[in-house]
Amino acid sequence: MIVESFRWKQSVWVSLAMKSMRSDVYPELASVLQRFVAGVQNALGSNFLGAYLVGSLATGDFDLDSDVDFLILTNAELSEAEVLSLQKTHVDIHALGCYPAEHLEGAYISTELLNRTDLVGVEPLWFVDNGSTSLERSIHDNRWHVRWIFRERGITMIGPDPKTLLHPVPPGALRSEAVAAIQELRGRFVAEIDRPLGWFNTRFGQSFAVLTCCRMLYTCKSGTVQSKLSGVKWAEQSLNPAWCELIRKAWTERMGVRFGDKVRQPAQTRLLHETAKFIAYAQSLAETSGRFRERSGKQATRK
C-alpha cells in the first residue's frame, strides 16, 4: 500500500512538472518521463534524491529536434551495482521506440560533487549521451552552465527545490566557461576543414558550431544561459550584420536533424571556411567580453 501510494504521488508530481513546459511537441513525453523516473528510483533505492529536466525543456524553445536533457541527483556516488541497474533502465526506456525515449541525455551527480566548485569540468560523471543506452564516464554535464540551468530554470519532476541544493552560479564562472568553449570549438572545427568526414565538417556539425557561438556570446553578454533560438535572435540584433545570413542558415540547417541524414552529409567547403571566420570573430569578442558587453548593450539601447 505504501509503495503504491508513493508511485501515485510520483506520477502526480511528474504530471504537474509537465504543465510547466511544452509537451505538445511530443505528447508521449510525459509517460516516458514517468516510466524513466520510476525506473531510476527502483535502481537507486535510498540513494535517489531527485530527478530534474534541464536543457531546452527548461530554458525554453523545446522542439521536434531537441533531445530530452535530465539530471539525476543522488545522495552518494553510484555503486557498481547501481550503475548496472541503471544501465538496464536506460535499455528498457530506449526500447519503448518513440522519439523522447530514444533521445534521453543526461547525467547522475551526487550532492557532494554538485557543490564541489574545484571539480567542475574536471571530475567525470556517469553520463548517457543522446541516442545511447550506455552509461559512460564523462565531464559533459559537469559544467557551470548545467548547474545554472538546474538551479535557475530546472524543472523538478520529483525532489527538493534546486535552490536548496546549490549555491548561485557566479556569472564570471559562466563567462569563463563560454570563452573556453569557443576556444576549444575553434581548434576542433578548423582541424576538420578539408579533411575526411568527421563531426564538425558535416551539415549538422557546421550549423551546430555557429549556433553554439551565438549562445556562448549571449552568455558572455548576459551571464545567463538561454536557449539556442534565443541566442540566434540576440545574435541577429547584436552582432555584426555581415554574419546574419550565416546565422539564419545555421538555424534552418538544424531543422530536421532528428532524421540523422545531416550528421552523415558533408557541409559545403565554402561554408566551412566562412564558419571558421565567424568562430574566430566570436572568439575575439568573447575574449574581450567586458568591452563586448558594454558595446552590445549600447547597440541594443539604440535599437
Backbone as a ProteinNet text record, in pm:
[ID]
protein_1_A
[PRIMARY]
MIVESFRWKQSVWVSLAMKSMRSDVYPELASVLQRFVAGVQNALGSNFLGAYLVGSLATGDFDLDSDVDFLILTNAELSEAEVLSLQKTHVDIHALGCYPAEHLEGAYISTELLNRTDLVGVEPLWFVDNGSTSLERSIHDNRWHVRWIFRERGITMIGPDPKTLLHPVPPGALRSEAVAAIQELRGRFVAEIDRPLGWFNTRFGQSFAVLTCCRMLYTCKSGTVQSKLSGVKWAEQSLNPAWCELIRKAWTERMGVRFGDKVRQPAQTRLLHETAKFIAYAQSLAETSGRFRERSGKQATRK
[TERTIARY]
83.1	0	87.1	193.6	281.9	351.4	397.6	465.8	373.2	250.9	155.4	123.2	110.1	82.9	197.3	321.6	438	442.1	414.2	415	308.2	191.4	85.3	130.8	193.9	242.5	348.3	439.6	544.5	484.9	380.4	314.2	249.9	188.3	125.2	231.4	343.6	449.7	505.2	529.8	580.9	478.8	350.8	246.1	238.2	249.5	246.8	366.9	482.4	601.9	584.6	515.5	496.9	414.8	331.2	247.6	329.3	451.6	534.1	622.2	603.3	685.8	601.6	659.2	589.3	600.6	491.5	490.3	405.2	346.4	262.9	346.2	477.5	564.7	568.3	584.5	581.7	486	359.4	260.4	299.8	381.8	421.4	532.2	581.8	694.2	663.8	543.9	510.2	515	458.7	456.8	597.4	679.9	818.2	892.6	877.5	947.2	898.9	768.8	716.9	780.4	789.5	849.6	999.7	1063.1	1206.8	1236.2	1163.8	1186.8	1158.2	1051.5	1019.8	1132.7	1187	1296.7	1422.6	1451.6	1569.4	1552	1432	1407.1	1424.4	1373.4	1387.5	1534	1610.3	1751.6	1835.8	1801.4	1884.2	1836.1	1707.8	1655.7	1679.9	1737.4	1758.4	1865	1939.3	2041.6	1980.9	1855.2	1788.6	1748.7	1776.9	1737.7	1639.7	1664.3	1574	1597.6	1493.8	1501.9	1456.6	1537.9	1514.9	1533.8	1464.7	1480.8	1562.7	1661	1743.2	1738.5	1838.6	1837.7	1722	1680.4	1579.5	1441.1	1413.4	1286.4	1279.4	1393.6	1398.9	1419.2	1509.4	1539.5	1437.2	1362.7	1260.5	1295.9	1194.2	1210.9	1239	1191.7	1198.3	1119.6	1179	1110.6	1133.6	1092.9	1099.3	1241.5	1340.9	1479.8	1558.4	1491	1559.4	1574.4	1681.7	1689.9	1626	1614.3	1547.7	1655.1	1693.2	1804.4	1755.5	1824.2	1787.6	1909.9	1883.9	1988.3	1930.2	1997.7	1953.7	2048.8	1993.3	2074.1	2069.7	2186.8	2197	2256.7	2234.8	2289.9	2437.7	2481.5	2621.6	2660.9	2788.3	2834.9	2773	2752.8	2689.6	2781.8	2722.2	2797	2796.2	2879.5	2883.7	2749.4	2686.6	2556	2450.4	2454.9	2358.2	2378	2503.6	2530.9	2474	2491.9	2440	2287.1	2225.4	2079.7	2027.3	2095.8	2056.5	2074.7	2179.3	2202.8	2081.1	2027.4	1907.8	1788.6	1776.8	1666.9	1672.9	1791.5	1805.8	1777.9	1818.5	1788.6	1637.6	1570.8	1425.4	1350.7	1393.6	1326.8	1349.1	1471.7	1503.5	1419	1390.6	1314.7	1167.4	1121	983.3	962.4	1070.2	1067	1018.4	976.3	932.8	1048.9	1035.1	1145.8	1196	1110.9	1164.6	1239.4	1190.6	1255.1	1391.7	1408.6	1533.9	1632.8	1591.8	1678.8	1694.1	1695.5	1730.3	1880.6	1917.1	2058.2	2073.2	2169.4	2186.6	2287.5	2292.6	2397.3	2343.7	2424.2	2396.1	2505	2464.7	2561.9	2521.2	2617.8	2590.3	2581.4	2514.4	2500.6	2636.4	2726.4	2859.6	2934.1	2931.7	3002	2934.4	2803.9	2729.9	2786.5	2831.8	2881.5	3033.2	3102.9	3248.3	3291.4	3308.5	3342.8	3478.7	3566.4	3700.4	3702.6	3590.5	3585.3	3495.7	3442.5	3360.5	3448.7	3405.1	3481.6	3600.3	3613	3728.3	3685.5	3593.8	3553.1	3444.9	3467.8	3365.7	3245.3	3129.8	3005.3	2962.4	2870.2	2804.8	2706.5	2723.2	2655	2599	2480.3	2419.1	2402.4	2465.5	2461	2329.1	2296.4	2174.8	2171.6	2066.1	2050.1	2115.4	2194.5	2267	2190	2230.6	2176.6	2287.3	2408.6	2523.8	2563.3	2585.8	2640	2791	2844.4	2988	3035.1	3161.2	3218.2	3255.1	3203.2	3226.4	3209.6	3282.5	3265.5	3160.5	3094	3000	2903.1	2841.4	2741.8	2795.8	2922.4	2981.5	3035.6	2942.6	2975.7	2897.4	2949.8	2881.3	2745.4	2735.1	2607.3	2497.8	2533.7	2433.4	2384.9	2478	2439.8	2350	2380.8	2298.1	2156.2	2144.1	2010.8	1936.4	2005	1944.1	1889	1968.8	1926.9	1823.6	1844.1	1760.7	1639.3	1649.1	1539.8	1496	1568.1	1541.4	1397.2	1343.3	1207.8	1217.2	1159.7	1164.1	1055.5	1095	997.5	964.2	1067.2	1048.2	1177.5	1165.8	1285.2	1281.8	1384.6	1391.5	1405.6	1371.3	1391.7	1541.2	1580.2	1723.1	1793.2	1720.9	1782.8	1823.1	1766.9	1805.6	1926.4	1967.9	2076.7	2205.5	2193.7	2309.5	2315.8	2433.4	2454	2444.2	2413.4	2407.8	2539.2	2529.1	2648	2703.1	2829.5	2886.2	2882.7	2833.6	2832.7	2971.2	3072.6	3208.2	3249.8	3201.7	3232.9	3166	3042.5	2972.3	3044.3	3086.1	3154.1	3287.7	3362.9	3492.2	3472.7	3370.8	3342.5	3302.8	3225.7	3183.1	3302.5	3393.3	3513.7	3595.1	3615	3692.6	3625.2	3491.6	3417.9	3438.7	3436.8	3459.2	3602.6	3697.5	3837.4	3857.2	3797.8	3808.5	3737	3619.9	3542.1	3621.1	3688.5	3763.7	3871.8	3945	4050.3	3996.9	3890.4	3833.7	3770.6	3706.5	3639.8	3741.8	3841	3941.7	4016.3	4035.9	4110	4037	3906.1	3829.7	3805	3844.4	3826.8	3920.1	3866.1	3942	3993.7	3919.3	3953.8	3838.4	3863.2	3754.1	3639.5	3522.8	3403.4	3423.8	3399.8	3413.1	3285.2	3293.6	3175.5	3145.5	3242.8	3218.5	3211.8	3262.7	3253.6	3132.1	3037.5	2908.1	2811	2699.3	2598	2550.4	2529.7	2485.5	2596.2	2718.2	2829.8	2858.3	2848.1	2871.4	2767.2	2640.7	2535.2	2545.4	2580.7	2598.5	2705.1	2813.8	2923.5	2877.7	2803.3	2753.6	2658.2	2562.8	2463.6	2527.1	2628	2698.2	2768.1	2831.2	2896.6	2796.4	2679.5	2576.3	2536	2514.2	2474.1	2585.2	2709	2820	2840.8	2827.3	2841.5	2729.2	2610.2	2497.8	2526.4	2587.2	2625	2731.3	2828.6	2930.6	2867.2	2765.3	2697.9	2610.6	2532.8	2429.3	2465.4	2563	2593.3	2485	2406.3	2299.5	2310.6	2222.3	2217	2078.6	2073.6	1945.8	1938.1	1823.3	1802.4	1877.5	1889.1	1953.7	1882.1	1748.8	1672.5	1688.3	1690.6	1713.2	1850.5	1948.5	2082.9	2087	2013.3	2007.4	1944.3	1830.7	1761.4	1847.8	1913.1	2000.1	2117.1	2178.2	2294.1	2258.7	2141.8	2099.3	2085.8	2051.3	2032.6	2160.9	2253.7	2367.3	2501.6	2518.8	2647.3	2656.2	2772.8	2793.3	2692.8	2614.3	2511.8	2566.1	2695.4	2753.5	2737.9	2714.1	2702.6	2558.4	2462.5	2321.4	2279.7	2322.9	2283	2338.2	2462.9	2523.2	2447.1	2409.1	2337.2	2199.3	2128.6	1995.2	2004	2103.6	2121.5	2150.2	2226.6	2259.9	2134.7	2046.5	1922.3	1834.7	1825.9	1747.3	1807	1938.9	2006.9	1986.9	1967.6	1943.6	1812.3	1715.1	1582.3	1589.4	1526.5	1524.7	1643.2	1727	1845	1803.9	1682	1634.3	1632.5	1628.8	1624.1	1762	1868	2002.1	2079.4	2015.4	2084.3	2195.3	2170.1	2265.6	2393	2387.5	2506.8	2602.7	2549.1	2630	2663	2617.5	2639.1	2740.4	2837.2	2939.2	2882.2	2931.1	2894.8	2974.2	2924.7	2995.9	3128.6	3232.9	3365.7	3364.9	3296.7	3288.4	3224.9	3121.9	3050.9	3138.6	3220.1	3310.5	3413.3	3467.9	3566.7	3501.6	3380.2	3309.3	3278.5	3241.7	3212.3	3337.4	3451.2	3577.6	3606.8	3578.4	3598.7	3502.5	3380.4	3282	3324.6	3376	3421.4	3537.5	3628.5	3740.4	3688.3	3589	3525	3460.9	3389.8	3324.2	3427.2	3537.1	3641.6	3699.4	3721.6	3776	3681.3	3551.3	3452.7	3448.9	3450.8	3439.9	3559.7	3677.4	3798.3	3809.4	3733.2	3726.2	3583.6	3524.8	3381.8	3339.6	3430.6	3394	3359.3	3447.3	3420.3	3304.7	3294.7	3187	3051.2	3038.7	2911.2	2870.3	2967.2	2937.8	2894.5	2965.4	2935.2	2798.7	2769.5	2642.1	2526	2551.4	2445.8	2406.7	2505	2476.6	2403.4	2442.3	2378.3	2231.4	2203.4	2064.9	1982.3	2045.1	1975	1937	2029.6	1999.7	1884.2	1874.9	1767.4	1635
-120.6	0	126.4	127.2	243.3	264.4	153.2	162	216.4	166.9	213.5	360.9	403.9	544.6	631.8	585.7	664.5	674.9	563.7	566	660	663.4	753.6	898	928.3	1064.3	1101.6	1005.8	1032.7	1062	987.4	1009.3	1147.1	1187.4	1319.6	1428.3	1413.6	1514.5	1532.6	1421.2	1430.5	1496.7	1461.8	1521.8	1671.8	1714.4	1857.4	1927	1861.6	1921.3	1943.7	1852.7	1863.2	1986.2	2034.4	2150.2	2277.5	2277.6	2398	2402.7	2309.4	2308.4	2264.9	2274.7	2235.3	2084.8	2012.9	1869.8	1837.8	1942.5	1919	1877	1905.6	1867.3	1715.6	1648.9	1502.9	1464	1435.5	1404.9	1287.4	1195.3	1078.6	1110.6	1232.9	1269.8	1245.9	1283.9	1270.8	1125.9	1035.4	894.5	835	877.1	829.2	873.1	999.5	1050.1	982.7	955.9	886.4	748.5	674.8	542	550.6	651.9	669.3	697.2	792.3	827.1	707.9	633.8	515.7	413.1	394.7	300.4	342	473	524.8	508.7	536.6	520.4	375	283.6	141.5	99	155.8	118.6	173.6	291.9	358.7	340.5	313.8	296.5	419.6	400.3	510.5	610	574.3	666.3	772	755.2	852.4	975.7	1094.7	1219.3	1299.4	1311.9	1392	1372.9	1404.2	1395.3	1527.7	1582.3	1716.9	1719.4	1811.3	1835.6	1962.7	1955.2	2071	2089.3	2151.5	2167.5	2253.7	2230.4	2316.6	2302.4	2189.2	2177.8	2279.7	2311.1	2405.9	2549.3	2569.3	2705.8	2759.2	2669.4	2710.6	2672.2	2678.2	2652.6	2505.8	2414.2	2271.8	2246.3	2171.2	2145.9	2003	1972.7	1836.3	1782.4	1869.3	1825.8	1832.1	1864.2	1873.9	1735.9	1719.5	1599	1626.7	1523.2	1534.3	1526.8	1642.8	1651.6	1635.6	1550.7	1526.4	1535.3	1553.4	1547.4	1473.6	1366	1288.1	1315.6	1355.1	1378.7	1257.4	1223.2	1110	1155.8	1076.3	1109	1076.2	977.3	935.5	893.1	870.9	824.5	688.7	662.6	538.1	418.9	310.8	186.2	112	11.3	-68.8	-135	-184.1	-249.3	-149.6	-26.9	74.8	112.5	121.2	153.3	45.2	-79.8	-190.1	-187.5	-155.6	-148.5	-32.1	81.4	196.8	168.1	93.9	55.7	-16.9	-109	-182.6	-88.6	6.8	103.7	179.8	225.7	301.9	215.3	91.5	-0.1	-19.8	-38.4	-59.5	62.8	181.5	304.1	324.3	305.8	322.7	228.2	111.1	10.2	48.2	152.9	198.1	244.8	289.6	313.8	448.9	538.7	671.4	769.5	886.8	983.3	1021.7	1063.6	1102.8	988.9	866.5	752.4	724.2	754.7	725.7	841.7	953.9	1071.6	1134	1049.5	1096.8	1124.9	1232.2	1264.1	1328.3	1279.3	1339.2	1266.6	1308.1	1258.3	1236.5	1165.5	1136	1201.1	1280.9	1354.2	1352.4	1333.7	1334.5	1478.6	1497.3	1632.5	1689.4	1602.5	1650	1705.8	1630.8	1675.4	1797.6	1807.2	1920.1	2052.6	2055.8	2179.8	2187.2	2094.5	2099.5	2187.3	2315.1	2409.2	2379.5	2316.5	2287.2	2170.9	2097	1979.5	1999.7	2120.9	2149.8	2141.5	2063.4	2045.6	1953.9	1890.6	1804.5	1660.8	1644.5	1512.1	1454.4	1338.8	1279.9	1228.5	1235.8	1183.9	1061.9	984.1	881.4	951.4	933.4	1013.1	922.1	957.8	888.1	988.4	962.4	1054.8	1041.2	1143.7	1145.4	1024.6	945.3	829.5	702.9	713.3	597.6	531.2	409.5	339.9	304.8	350.5	314.1	425.7	390.1	484.8	488	607.9	625.6	738	736	842.8	958.8	1077	1194	1321.3	1426.1	1557.3	1641	1582	1655.1	1741.9	1686	1760.7	1816.3	1793.2	1853.2	1990.6	2079.1	2212.5	2317.9	2439.4	2550.3	2576.9	2569.3	2604.5	2504.8	2378.3	2279.8	2311.2	2349.2	2387.5	2510.5	2608.2	2729.8	2694.8	2614.4	2576.5	2499.8	2405	2325.3	2415	2510.5	2593.2	2698.8	2764.5	2879.3	2844.3	2739	2706.5	2559.5	2478.8	2335.2	2302.6	2200.2	2154	2033.3	2045.9	1937.9	1835.5	1715.4	1607.8	1548	1527.4	1484.3	1513.8	1570.1	1601.1	1740.9	1776.6	1909.3	2021.6	2141.3	2260.5	2275.7	2289.7	2303.9	2415.4	2521.3	2634.8	2598.8	2491.8	2448.1	2354.6	2315.7	2219.1	2280.1	2395.8	2452.3	2602.8	2652.9	2797.6	2859.9	2989.1	3054.1	3038.5	3020.9	3007.2	3146	3171.8	3304.1	3335.3	3452.4	3488.7	3481.3	3514.9	3508.8	3368.2	3269.6	3130.1	3089.6	3133.7	3105.3	3167.9	3292.6	3362.9	3297.6	3261.1	3195.9	3063.2	2989.2	2861.5	2883	2987.6	3016.5	3052.9	3133.4	3170.2	3045.8	2960.4	2838.2	2747.2	2744.2	2658.6	2704.1	2835	2886.4	2859.5	2875.7	2849.1	2703.1	2612.8	2470.3	2438.4	2497.8	2475.7	2517.7	2631	2679	2579	2528.7	2433.2	2306.2	2254.4	2129.2	2149.2	2264.4	2290.3	2306.1	2389.2	2415	2287	2199.2	2075.6	1983	2002.5	1913.7	1971.9	2096.4	2155.7	2086.6	2055.3	1987.3	1850.7	1788.4	1655.2	1558.5	1426.7	1330.4	1358.9	1307.5	1336.2	1302.1	1400.7	1380.8	1420.3	1523.7	1572.8	1717.8	1805	1946.6	1980.6	1894.9	1924.1	1860.4	1813.1	1767.8	1885.5	1866.7	1972.4	2007.7	1905.3	1933.2	1997.8	1946	1999	2144.5	2181.8	2321.5	2413.3	2374.3	2458.5	2461.3	2348.1	2340.2	2438.7	2448.6	2538.1	2683.9	2723.6	2861.7	2891.3	2801.2	2822.9	2821.5	2737.9	2734.2	2867	2922.9	3053.2	3160.7	3158.2	3257	3245.2	3121.9	3100.4	3140.2	3104.7	3136.9	3288.2	3356.6	3502.6	3566.9	3510.3	3561	3541.3	3428.5	3404.9	3504.5	3531.6	3632.9	3769.2	3800.1	3929.3	3935.3	3827.1	3832.8	3765.7	3674	3597.6	3498.5	3459.3	3360.5	3256.8	3155.7	3054	3055.6	3076.3	3084.1	2975.7	2964.7	2861	2893.4	2793.1	2814.9	2923.6	2917.3	3015.3	3155.6	3167.2	3298	3351.6	3261.9	3302.4	3351.5	3285.4	3326.1	3464.3	3483.6	3612.1	3725	3698.2	3800.6	3830.9	3728.3	3747.1	3829	3803.8	3879.2	4027.6	4060.4	4200.4	4266.3	4185.4	4242.8	4229.5	4128.8	4107.6	4184.5	4183.6	4248.6	4194.7	4281	4235.6	4146.4	4152.6	4070.1	3921.3	3884.7	3743	3694.3	3781.9	3744.2	3629.8	3633.4	3527.3	3392.4	3388.2	3263.2	3209.6	3298.3	3257.4	3203.2	3272	3224.8	3089.4	3072.7	2944.6	2832.6	2863.2	2761.8	2715.6	2809.8	2771.9	2686.7	2725.1	2647.3	2507.5	2500	2372	2278.4	2332.5	2248.7	2172.6	2229.9	2168.4	2034.5	1935.2	1803.1	1716	1762.9	1683.4	1552.1	1546.4	1424.1	1303.8	1328.2	1216.8	1154.3	1223.2	1167.1	1187.2	1235.3	1249.1	1353	1464.8	1575.5	1546.2	1446.4	1407.1	1328	1274.9	1191.4	1260.8	1384	1455.4	1568.3	1583.3	1688.2	1827.5	1922.9	2062.9	2116	2220.8	2282.3	2341.4	2322.4	2371	2521.6	2592.7	2738.4	2775.8	2703.2	2731.3	2700.7	2598.1	2564.8	2676	2728.4	2836.1	2964	2991.9	3109.1	3091.9	2971.8	2943.9	2957.5	2912.7	2927.1	3074	3160.9	3304.5	3358.5	3307.6	3351.4	3308.3	3186.5	3139.1	3224.5	3260.8	3347.5	3482.9	3535.8	3661.8	3647.5	3535.7	3511.7	3498.3	3432	3416.3	3551.2	3636.7	3769.4	3848.7	3841.1	3911	3852.8	3720.2	3655	3687.5	3689.2	3713.7	3857.5	3945.9	4084.4	4112.5	4015.3	4019.1	4139.3	4196.3	4315.6	4430.5	4459	4565.9	4527.3	4395.7	4347.9	4370.5	4344.1	4363.5	4510.2	4597.5	4741.3	4786.4	4736.1	4775.7	4723.7	4596.2	4538.8	4596.4	4635.4	4698.9	4832.9	4910.6	5039	5020.6	4915.1	4889.4	4853.4	4770.7	4731.8	4852.4	4945.1	5066	5152.2	5164	5244.2	5184.6	5050.4	4987.1	5001.1
0	0	0	81.9	88.4	-44.6	-105.2	-234.5	-341.1	-345.7	-445.9	-426.3	-298.6	-270.2	-317.5	-294.2	-336.1	-487.6	-556.8	-702.9	-756.2	-689.9	-733.7	-716.8	-603.8	-580.5	-682.8	-710.7	-809.6	-945.1	-982.3	-1110.9	-1115.8	-1005.8	-998.8	-1009.1	-937.5	-939.7	-1080.4	-1149.5	-1285.8	-1376	-1359.2	-1442.5	-1418.8	-1292.5	-1262.3	-1322.2	-1318.4	-1376.8	-1525.5	-1591.6	-1735.4	-1773	-1681.1	-1711.8	-1726.6	-1673.8	-1679.1	-1802.8	-1895.6	-2016	-2133.5	-2252.6	-2374.3	-2394.1	-2377.1	-2404.6	-2527.2	-2588.9	-2705.9	-2826.7	-2824.1	-2934.9	-2946.8	-2832.8	-2826.5	-2713.4	-2744.5	-2640.2	-2551.7	-2603.6	-2525.1	-2424.2	-2425.3	-2339.1	-2191.6	-2146.1	-2004.3	-1959	-2037.1	-1996.7	-1998.5	-2094.7	-2099.4	-1973.6	-1936.1	-1818.1	-1690.5	-1681.3	-1563.5	-1550	-1661.3	-1657.8	-1629.2	-1685.1	-1663	-1515.8	-1456.8	-1316.7	-1226	-1254.2	-1174.3	-1183.3	-1303.6	-1322.3	-1248	-1249.8	-1179.9	-1028.9	-979.2	-835.7	-792.9	-872	-839.7	-841.7	-935.8	-947.5	-832.7	-785	-684.9	-541.4	-523.2	-388.7	-302.6	-185.7	-91.5	-138	-240.6	-292.3	-384.6	-423	-511	-430.5	-486.5	-420.6	-504.3	-635.9	-717.6	-865.6	-944.4	-1090.7	-1149.3	-1240.7	-1293	-1444.1	-1507.4	-1650.2	-1668.7	-1756.2	-1788.7	-1941.1	-2001	-2146.8	-2195.3	-2319.4	-2382.2	-2319.9	-2254.6	-2183.2	-2069.9	-2012.9	-1901.7	-1949	-2047.2	-2090.9	-2190.1	-2252.9	-2348.1	-2490.5	-2579.8	-2723.2	-2755.1	-2668.4	-2699.4	-2826.9	-2921	-3047.3	-3093.6	-3216.5	-3268.8	-3277.1	-3285.5	-3299.1	-3168.7	-3058.9	-2928.9	-2867.1	-2788.9	-2708.3	-2572.3	-2490.7	-2360.9	-2253	-2200.8	-2106.3	-1962.7	-1887.9	-1748.9	-1658.9	-1531.1	-1429.4	-1309.8	-1268.3	-1153	-1037.3	-922.2	-803.6	-711.2	-658.6	-567.1	-434.3	-332.5	-200.9	-190.9	-271.4	-270.4	-410.6	-433.2	-562.5	-595.8	-723.2	-765	-740.5	-693.7	-678.9	-812	-823.7	-946.9	-972.9	-866.6	-881.4	-929.5	-878.4	-920.5	-1066.6	-1109.3	-1249.7	-1340.4	-1304.1	-1384.6	-1388.8	-1277.2	-1272.1	-1355.5	-1348.6	-1429.9	-1578.4	-1610.5	-1749.7	-1805.5	-1728.3	-1771.9	-1787.2	-1696.3	-1705.9	-1837.9	-1875.2	-1999.6	-2122.8	-2118.2	-2229.3	-2241.6	-2128.6	-2129.3	-2181	-2138.7	-2183.9	-2333.1	-2379.2	-2521.5	-2606.2	-2554.4	-2629.2	-2647.1	-2579.1	-2599.6	-2743.7	-2807.8	-2951.5	-2998.8	-2908.3	-2951.1	-2938.1	-2999.2	-3002.7	-2864.1	-2769.9	-2638.2	-2569	-2584.5	-2520.3	-2580.3	-2708	-2777.6	-2773.1	-2713.8	-2713.9	-2575.4	-2473	-2339.4	-2334	-2268.2	-2247.7	-2111	-2033.5	-1902.5	-1817.5	-1689.4	-1600.9	-1460.7	-1383.2	-1243	-1159.1	-1060.5	-979.8	-833.8	-745.1	-601.7	-552.1	-439.2	-384.3	-343.5	-299	-261.5	-381.6	-491.8	-612	-673.4	-658.3	-713.9	-664.8	-541.2	-481.4	-472.9	-538.4	-543	-660.1	-634.2	-741	-803.2	-725	-776.4	-874.6	-882.7	-970.7	-1092.1	-1107.6	-1226.3	-1350.7	-1448.4	-1570.7	-1555.5	-1439.6	-1411.8	-1381.8	-1287.5	-1242.4	-1335.4	-1394	-1481.4	-1402.4	-1465.4	-1409.4	-1489.7	-1433.5	-1513.6	-1605.9	-1735.3	-1837.7	-1946.6	-1996	-2109.5	-2222.9	-2335.3	-2449.2	-2524	-2599.4	-2680.3	-2774.6	-2764.4	-2851.7	-2801.2	-2694.5	-2643.4	-2529.6	-2495.9	-2379.5	-2280.9	-2309.4	-2227.7	-2131.6	-2007	-1910.1	-1924.9	-1942.8	-1958.9	-1868	-1833.5	-1752.4	-1843.2	-1811.7	-1896.6	-1814.8	-1854.2	-1790.1	-1862.8	-1961.9	-2047.9	-1968.2	-1864.1	-1786.7	-1655.5	-1627.3	-1507.4	-1543.8	-1573.9	-1624.1	-1547.2	-1552.6	-1486.7	-1548.8	-1684	-1746.9	-1711	-1690.8	-1649	-1507.5	-1421.5	-1285.4	-1287.2	-1371.8	-1377.6	-1421.5	-1526.6	-1573.9	-1465	-1402.4	-1296	-1185.3	-1141.1	-1028.1	-1065.5	-1179.4	-1214.4	-1299.8	-1379.8	-1472.1	-1465.8	-1389.7	-1389	-1352.2	-1416	-1387.2	-1294.9	-1178.3	-1080.7	-1111	-1149	-1165.7	-1030	-948.6	-810.5	-736	-615.3	-538.1	-479.3	-404.7	-342.2	-445.3	-404.5	-486.7	-514.5	-642.3	-675.1	-598.6	-569.1	-498.8	-356.7	-302	-167.8	-171.8	-292.1	-307.6	-360.9	-425.5	-494.7	-476.4	-445.2	-435.4	-575.5	-584.6	-716.1	-791.4	-921.7	-1006	-1036.8	-1009.9	-1037	-1186.8	-1225.8	-1368	-1431.5	-1352.7	-1405.2	-1443.2	-1367.5	-1399.5	-1530.3	-1549.8	-1675.7	-1794.2	-1776.3	-1886.5	-1919.8	-1818.1	-1841.7	-1914.1	-1875.2	-1940.5	-2086.5	-2112.7	-2250.1	-2337.5	-2284.4	-2359.9	-2392.8	-2292.9	-2313.5	-2414.9	-2413.6	-2507.7	-2652.2	-2675	-2809.8	-2854.5	-2763.1	-2796.6	-2836.6	-2761.3	-2793.3	-2924	-2941.8	-3063.5	-3187	-3178.1	-3293.5	-3335.2	-3236.9	-3268.3	-3331.6	-3276.8	-3327.9	-3464.7	-3484.7	-3612.2	-3724.4	-3702.5	-3805.5	-3842.5	-3746	-3770.8	-3869.1	-3886.7	-3974.9	-4114.1	-4136.8	-4269.7	-4369.3	-4486.3	-4592.7	-4547.3	-4456.4	-4408.5	-4437.3	-4425.6	-4442.9	-4346.3	-4378.5	-4299.5	-4152.6	-4067.4	-3924.2	-3853.8	-3771	-3699.9	-3736.4	-3717.9	-3742.2	-3891.3	-3977.8	-4121.5	-4185.9	-4102.9	-4155	-4158.3	-4223.9	-4228.3	-4087.7	-4006	-3869.2	-3787.4	-3799.3	-3721.6	-3751.8	-3878.4	-3917.9	-3855.4	-3863.7	-3805.6	-3653.6	-3595.6	-3450.2	-3404	-3478.7	-3440.9	-3439.8	-3541.8	-3549.8	-3434.2	-3410.8	-3306.6	-3167.8	-3149.3	-3020.9	-2994.4	-3095.9	-3078.8	-3039.1	-3100.7	-3067.1	-2920.3	-2875.4	-2735.8	-2639.6	-2672.9	-2583.6	-2572.3	-2685.4	-2681.5	-2600.6	-2611.4	-2532.4	-2383.2	-2347.6	-2208.6	-2163.4	-2250.2	-2218	-2193.1	-2268.2	-2255.4	-2130.1	-2105.4	-2002.8	-1870.9	-1872.8	-1752.4	-1718.3	-1820.1	-1803.4	-1914.6	-1909.8	-2015	-2076.9	-2207.3	-2277.3	-2384.9	-2448.9	-2549.6	-2678.3	-2765.9	-2896	-2974.2	-2977.3	-3054.5	-2996.7	-2865.2	-2803.3	-2840.6	-2845	-2885.1	-3028.4	-3116.2	-3256.9	-3269.9	-3204	-3213.2	-3158.4	-3046.3	-2988.2	-3082.1	-3139.6	-3226.7	-3350.8	-3406	-3524.5	-3494.5	-3371.4	-3333.3	-3283.7	-3230.4	-3158.3	-3228	-3315.2	-3379.5	-3510.4	-3568.7	-3698.3	-3799.5	-3865.2	-3960.6	-4071.9	-4098.1	-4204	-4175.7	-4048	-4012.1	-4006	-4028.8	-4012.5	-4104.8	-4228.7	-4321.8	-4277.7	-4235.2	-4188	-4067.2	-3977	-3855.8	-3891.3	-3980.7	-4021.6	-4090.6	-4175.9	-4244.9	-4145.7	-4043.6	-3943.1	-3869.7	-3838.8	-3770.5	-3862.3	-3986.9	-4083.1	-4101.4	-4106.7	-4127	-4008.1	-3889.8	-3772.1	-3782.3	-3849.6	-3858.3	-3931	-3872.5	-3933.6	-3897.2	-3806.7	-3769.8	-3703.7	-3651.3	-3586	-3679.3	-3809.3	-3904.5	-3927.6	-3885.6	-3891	-4019	-4124.8	-4253.4	-4248.8	-4183	-4186	-4106.4	-4021.1	-3946.4	-4035.3	-4144	-4234.9	-4366.7	-4384.2	-4510	-4491.8	-4581.9	-4567	-4590.6	-4514.9	-4537.4	-4656.3	-4719.4	-4830.4	-4780.8	-4858.8	-4819.7	-4798.4	-4886.1	-4872.7	-4739.5	-4700.7	-4576.5	-4454.6	-4465.4	-4356.2	-4333	-4440.9	-4427.5	-4373.9	-4417.4	-4366.3	-4217.8	-4179.9	-4039	-3953.8	-4006.6	-3932.8	-3904.2	-3999.6	-3978.8	-3873	-3875	-3775.6	-3635.4	-3622.9	-3492.1	-3442	-3532.9	-3493.7	-3446.1	-3517	-3477.3	-3339.1	-3317.6	-3188.5	-3076.7	-3104.5	-3003.2	-2964	-3062.7	-3034.4	-2944.7	-2973.3	-2890.4	-2749.6	-2742.2	-2612.1	-2523.3	-2583.2	-2504.6	-2456.1	-2516.5	-2470.5	-2424.4	-2353.6	-2323.4	-2241.5	-2160.5	-2084.9	-2176.5	-2271.5	-2368.8	-2460.5	-2490.1	-2576.7	-2511.5	-2380.6	-2310.9	-2316	-2294.6	-2296.6	-2435.7	-2539.1	-2676.4	-2721.7	-2693.6	-2737.6	-2660.7	-2533.5	-2456.2	-2513.3	-2556.4	-2619.4	-2751.3	-2826.1	-2954.7	-2935.7	-2832.7	-2804.8	-2762.9	-2686.9	-2643.6	-2763.2	-2858.7	-2979.8	-3059.5	-3060.7	-3136.6	-3067.1
[MASK]
+++++++++++++++++++++++++++++++++++++++++++++++++++++++++++++++++++++++++++++++++++++++++++++++++++++++++++++++++++++++++++++++++++++++++++++++++++++++++++++++++++++++++++++++++++++++++++++++++++++++++++++++++++++++++++++++++++++++++++++++++++++++++++++++++++++++++++++++++++++++++++++++++++++++++++++++

